[in-house]
Amino acid sequence: MKGNISAGGERIYHLPGSRDYERTRINDRAGERLFCSEDEAKAAGWRATRG
């Protein structure tokens, strides 16, 4: 799963197959990251995409 930070500062994770998953790029210098599970992303304080 890909975790990226929105322009508004929201930490959002994208599941494989979700609408923006393929076009989402991770910038680790900006604090974005990859997750191994949805539980891991939630525990780190990230939320799922909407829609």
C-alpha positions as a Python dict, from the first residue, in 0.01 Angstrom:
ca = {
    (1, 'M'): (0, 0, 0),
    (2, 'K'): (111, 352, -72),
    (3, 'G'): (93, 627, 188),
    (4, 'N'): (111, 980, 59),
    (5, 'I'): (54, 1320, 212),
    (6, 'S'): (-202, 1550, 50),
    (7, 'A'): (-144, 1918, -23),
    (8, 'G'): (-350, 1988, 289),
    (9, 'G'): (-126, 1768, 503),
    (10, 'E'): (-359, 1467, 534),
    (11, 'R'): (-187, 1129, 555),
    (12, 'I'): (-372, 898, 318),
    (13, 'Y'): (-306, 538, 218),
    (14, 'H'): (-404, 384, -114),
    (15, 'L'): (-492, 17, -150),
    (16, 'P'): (-390, -176, -462),
    (17, 'G'): (-676, -149, -710),
    (18, 'S'): (-806, 179, -569),
    (19, 'R'): (-875, 465, -809),
    (20, 'D'): (-547, 654, -766),
    (21, 'Y'): (-315, 369, -667),
    (22, 'E'): (-132, 339, -1000),
    (23, 'R'): (-67, 711, -1039),
    (24, 'T'): (29, 772, -675),
    (25, 'R'): (403, 825, -631),
    (26, 'I'): (584, 808, -298),
    (27, 'N'): (823, 1083, -192),
    (28, 'D'): (1006, 946, 111),
    (29, 'R'): (1183, 1280, 164),
    (30, 'A'): (839, 1435, 227),
    (31, 'G'): (750, 1166, 482),
    (32, 'E'): (549, 948, 247),
    (33, 'R'): (592, 572, 272),
    (34, 'L'): (484, 220, 185),
    (35, 'F'): (285, -5, 417),
    (36, 'C'): (262, -384, 433),
    (37, 'S'): (-93, -388, 571),
    (38, 'E'): (-394, -170, 628),
    (39, 'D'): (-358, -229, 1004),
    (40, 'E'): (-1, -96, 988),
    (41, 'A'): (-116, 220, 807),
    (42, 'K'): (-399, 281, 1054),
    (43, 'A'): (-170, 225, 1353),
    (44, 'A'): (67, 487, 1210),
    (45, 'G'): (-220, 738, 1196),
    (46, 'W'): (-298, 729, 824),
    (47, 'R'): (-650, 706, 679),
    (48, 'A'): (-787, 526, 374),
    (49, 'T'): (-875, 711, 56),
    (50, 'R'): (-1231, 828, 13),
    (51, 'G'): (-1434, 696, -274),
}
